[in-house]
Amino acid sequence: MENFTSLMHGFGVALSTYHIALMMVGVLLGILVGVLPGLGAPNGVSLLLPLTFTMDPVAAIILLTSMYWGALFGGSTTSILFNIPGEPSSVATTFDGYPMAKQGKAAEALTLAFLSAGFGALVGVILITVLSTWVANFALRFSSPEYFAVYFLAFASFVGLGGASPFKTLVAMGLGFACASVGMDTISGALRLTFGFNELLAGVSFLIAVIGLFGIGELMLTMEEGLRFEGIRARISPRDVFATMARMPRYWVALLRSSAIGCWMGITPGGPTAASFMSYGIAKRLSRRKEAFGQGEPEGVVAPETADHAAGSSAILPMLALGVPGSATAAVMMGGLMIWGLNPGPMLFVERPDFVWGLIASMYLGNIVAVVVVLATIPLFASILRIPFSIIGPLIVVVCFIGAYTVAGRPFDLWLALVFGFAGYMFKKLDYPIAPLVLAMVLGDKAEDAFRQSMIMSKGSFSIFWSNALVGSLVTLGLVLMFWPLIGAALRRVLPGRSPAAAPGRS
Amino acid sequence: MVSRWQAELAAAAITAGLGLTVMIGSLEYGVAWRAAGPQAGTFPFLMGLLVLIGSAGTAVQATLARRDLAMPVLDREQARRVVSFVGPIVLFVAGSLWLGLYVSGALYLTLVMWLQGGYRPLVSLATGIASAVFFYLVLELAFQVPLLKGPLEAAIGLY
């Protein structure tokens, strides 16, 4: 139980009044960000990140991860009370959460959502505790070709399993890598792709991209749809909470199944959104009360919420242990770690155990703090949405641009954020995936270095990617995932009469 | 109005243009093999190529499904809402380069609330100024992060 000792040590690091206070602040900011349309978890973390540059890394990461938990909770609140998902990953919660609220069971729906979310997150963190050392030790054997293979696997699974058009995923990914290579090349020192603009010498920050793509782009889409908040008033009394808590064990099958789906989707870069849809689809298919789904079935709230949070927290595992984030928000946090001078990956466990285990311990505490805070403050946050959007909208715009400026203090970034805003609007409008672009921007340098070092090792031959069993199986698996849509279609033709593969229903 | 198919093609054309730009830009640094490994342009060149292939694939896919993509992407009302939201933002960004983020932000909030939100001018102005003061307190005093400032801050000596 080496991990257990490390975890106890981590609690020693994380348990201080200052850190608990930071958790509360982070969760509150996160709920705010999750409740407001146009501000989501990736964007909120990006806006807060520049303010943490001067903080101690442990304190900073506690603030950011707590904000992440808060944002996930805030997103489900608006889904249930307003039928407006505050986060893409809480879309599936609207299917049964809003009908429940309309039937006057808003308090029950909210409590159910928060408790199952807390459960999912806890399973995710336990998974991290158990697996992280093992994964990190395994990854210590990695050299450049293996790293490149892992990055390749991550992006290939976006292309093959991402749900969006594979070509659009390729475009998003390629553009992300291209943006990452703007500016000084770390190996040759060449100033690449600046086209003579001095403003581009320092490169394009992924934070600006996230603020534009997720913030401004999302707001444009919200405005276009003509936002109407028709909320249901909710008051949560402690009695409702305990009554719902007593009913929680009834959903144990859904809780465990959804946690498993969430953890799997969080570790592979499927992300929370895909996890919540898949979990909802499977819960509906396996339920004895199929007709009740969509009419306010409690299990229809439990399933997506558990999977959403399980995926959200387990996405931290590959980020910490391998340096490959499992979601857009994890990618932003990983970028933050690199800015603080920490290098995510197996060496982090060796070099900075207090940081790693402090973070993992803070994830246990942060989620408990988040459930308590969110239950206590939700009526307050719901009332924020009653402020007219003609005030809230422009305020969010100002916050986004202030955030863009604080990244590096460059006026040029304001224009860049605007351009990324237009791009984000176009991407969302035409169903281009944004997460691969953000991941590519954060991983760009590392992936390129791994590629170039592998090429140097092999003197320019691609055979190095099949030079041993480990790298060979990673690359082959990546290729299979990438061409999965084609392979799946071919298999169906070869094996007629079989029902099509159990693809997650996006009903 | 613009159909979804036309929008898809336009987007693919833009991304293809970006991909080509990246490829041409990378050629400057060489895409060949040298003794010290691949030249600096190789990786971006490949990524540009990937974008180009993806754009072509998207255009072909959209054209094959042309019949299903005939509906308009935006109706007139939606277009009006987007333009009336984005227009002031562009002015706000341009204004902040000249007046600084505080003044420009306060003006933007005031004008949008007054002209688009239908609030009384005084209420709008108060909200605008209050939020600028709030941002100043949080950023400059609490977190000590300086924001872009303009002539007004210089005149009252706020640095």
Chai-1 contact restraints between the chains, C-beta under 6 A:
chainA,res_idxA,chainB,res_idxB,connection_type,confidence,min_distance_angstrom,max_distance_angstrom,comment,restraint_id
A,L51,B,F143,contact,1.0,0.0,6.0,A-B,restraint_1
A,F167,B,G54,contact,1.0,0.0,6.0,A-B,restraint_2
A,F167,B,G57,contact,1.0,0.0,6.0,A-B,restraint_3
A,F167,B,T58,contact,1.0,0.0,6.0,A-B,restraint_4
A,K168,B,T58,contact,1.0,0.0,6.0,A-B,restraint_5
A,L170,B,L50,contact,1.0,0.0,6.0,A-B,restraint_6
A,L170,B,G54,contact,1.0,0.0,6.0,A-B,restraint_7
A,V171,B,T15,contact,1.0,0.0,6.0,A-B,restraint_8
A,V171,B,V51,contact,1.0,0.0,6.0,A-B,restraint_9
A,V171,B,G54,contact,1.0,0.0,6.0,A-B,restraint_10
A,V171,B,S55,contact,1.0,0.0,6.0,A-B,restraint_11
A,G174,B,M47,contact,1.0,0.0,6.0,A-B,restraint_12
A,G174,B,L50,contact,1.0,0.0,6.0,A-B,restraint_13
A,G174,B,V51,contact,1.0,0.0,6.0,A-B,restraint_14
A,L175,B,V51,contact,1.0,0.0,6.0,A-B,restraint_15
A,F177,B,M47,contact,1.0,0.0,6.0,A-B,restraint_16
A,A178,B,V22,contact,1.0,0.0,6.0,A-B,restraint_17
A,A178,B,P44,contact,1.0,0.0,6.0,A-B,restraint_18
A,A178,B,M47,contact,1.0,0.0,6.0,A-B,restraint_19
A,S181,B,P44,contact,1.0,0.0,6.0,A-B,restraint_20
A,D185,B,A40,contact,1.0,0.0,6.0,A-B,restraint_21
A,S188,B,A40,contact,1.0,0.0,6.0,A-B,restraint_22
A,A190,B,Y29,contact,1.0,0.0,6.0,A-B,restraint_23
A,A190,B,A40,contact,1.0,0.0,6.0,A-B,restraint_24
A,R192,B,Y29,contact,1.0,0.0,6.0,A-B,restraint_25
A,L193,B,G25,contact,1.0,0.0,6.0,A-B,restraint_26
A,M220,B,V82,contact,1.0,0.0,6.0,A-B,restraint_27
A,M223,B,R81,contact,1.0,0.0,6.0,A-B,restraint_28
A,M223,B,F85,contact,1.0,0.0,6.0,A-B,restraint_29
A,E224,B,Q78,contact,1.0,0.0,6.0,A-B,restraint_30
A,E224,B,R81,contact,1.0,0.0,6.0,A-B,restraint_31
A,E224,B,V82,contact,1.0,0.0,6.0,A-B,restraint_32
A,S390,B,Q116,contact,1.0,0.0,6.0,A-B,restraint_33
A,S390,B,G117,contact,1.0,0.0,6.0,A-B,restraint_34
A,P394,B,L109,contact,1.0,0.0,6.0,A-B,restraint_35
A,P394,B,V112,contact,1.0,0.0,6.0,A-B,restraint_36
A,V397,B,I89,contact,1.0,0.0,6.0,A-B,restraint_37
A,V398,B,G105,contact,1.0,0.0,6.0,A-B,restraint_38
A,I402,B,L101,contact,1.0,0.0,6.0,A-B,restraint_39
A,Y405,B,L148,contact,1.0,0.0,6.0,A-B,restraint_40
A,T406,B,V145,contact,1.0,0.0,6.0,A-B,restraint_41
A,P411,B,L97,contact,1.0,0.0,6.0,A-B,restraint_42
A,P411,B,L148,contact,1.0,0.0,6.0,A-B,restraint_43
A,L414,B,V93,contact,1.0,0.0,6.0,A-B,restraint_44
A,L418,B,V93,contact,1.0,0.0,6.0,A-B,restraint_45
A,M426,B,A11,contact,1.0,0.0,6.0,A-B,restraint_46
A,L430,B,A11,contact,1.0,0.0,6.0,A-B,restraint_47
A,E448,B,F43,contact,1.0,0.0,6.0,A-B,restraint_48
A,R452,B,G37,contact,1.0,0.0,6.0,A-B,restraint_49
A,R452,B,P38,contact,1.0,0.0,6.0,A-B,restraint_50
A,M455,B,G37,contact,1.0,0.0,6.0,A-B,restraint_51
A,M455,B,P38,contact,1.0,0.0,6.0,A-B,restraint_52
A,I456,B,G37,contact,1.0,0.0,6.0,A-B,restraint_53
A,G460,B,W33,contact,1.0,0.0,6.0,A-B,restraint_54
